[in-house]
């Protein structure tokens, strides 16, 4: 074995490797499941209307589409907005589908334009 081959072999021992291959992806999946389970439990505890923070998309034409909302810090992803209804002058009502306990559940989100506030009802 010449010097060059010896140096290449010696350098290979320092090449980074993933000792826990797939661990990061599995951990991320478990964290998402945990957050979703927490959100489901909190949604069951709180009935009726409650104010919630919402992440929404706003078009240049003024169309609002809710994407996520939080219940006591647990993020809930909105799978789909089934329909939207303008409610007189105060805002809009959105019927949304969310995944909870591996099942689709419907929630109503209300957007109050004058107060720039979102409320959830489930």
Residue pairs with C-beta under 8 A, 6 or more apart in sequence:
1 9
35 74
35 75
36 74
36 76
36 99
36 100
37 101
38 72
38 73
38 74
39 71
39 74
39 75
39 76
39 100
40 100
40 101
42 71
42 72
42 74
43 71
43 76
43 100
43 107
43 122
46 71
47 122
48 121
49 110
49 119
49 120
49 121
50 71
50 119
50 120
51 117
51 118
51 119
52 69
52 70
52 71
52 109
52 118
52 119
52 120
53 69
53 70
53 118
54 66
54 67
54 68
54 69
54 70
54 109
54 111
54 118
55 66
55 67
55 68
55 69
56 64
56 65
56 66
56 67
56 111
57 64
57 65
57 67
58 64
59 65
64 92
64 111
65 81
66 78
66 81
66 94
66 96
66 109
66 111
66 118
67 77
67 78
68 75
68 76
68 77
68 78
69 75
69 76
69 78
69 109
69 118
69 120
70 76
71 120
76 98
76 100
77 98
77 99
78 96
78 97
78 98
79 96
79 97
79 98
79 99
79 104
80 96
80 97
81 94
81 95
81 96
81 97
82 95
82 96
82 97
82 106
83 94
83 95
84 92
84 93
84 94
84 95
85 92
85 93
86 92
87 93
87 110
89 113
90 112
90 113
90 114
91 110
91 111
91 112
91 113
91 114
92 110
92 111
92 113
93 108
93 109
93 110
93 111
94 108
94 109
94 110
94 111
95 106
95 107
95 108
96 106
96 107
96 108
96 109
97 104
97 105
97 106
98 104
98 105
98 106
98 107
99 105
105 122
106 122
107 120
107 121
107 122
108 120
108 121
108 122
109 118
109 119
109 120
109 121
110 118
110 119
110 120
110 121
111 117
111 118
112 118
112 119
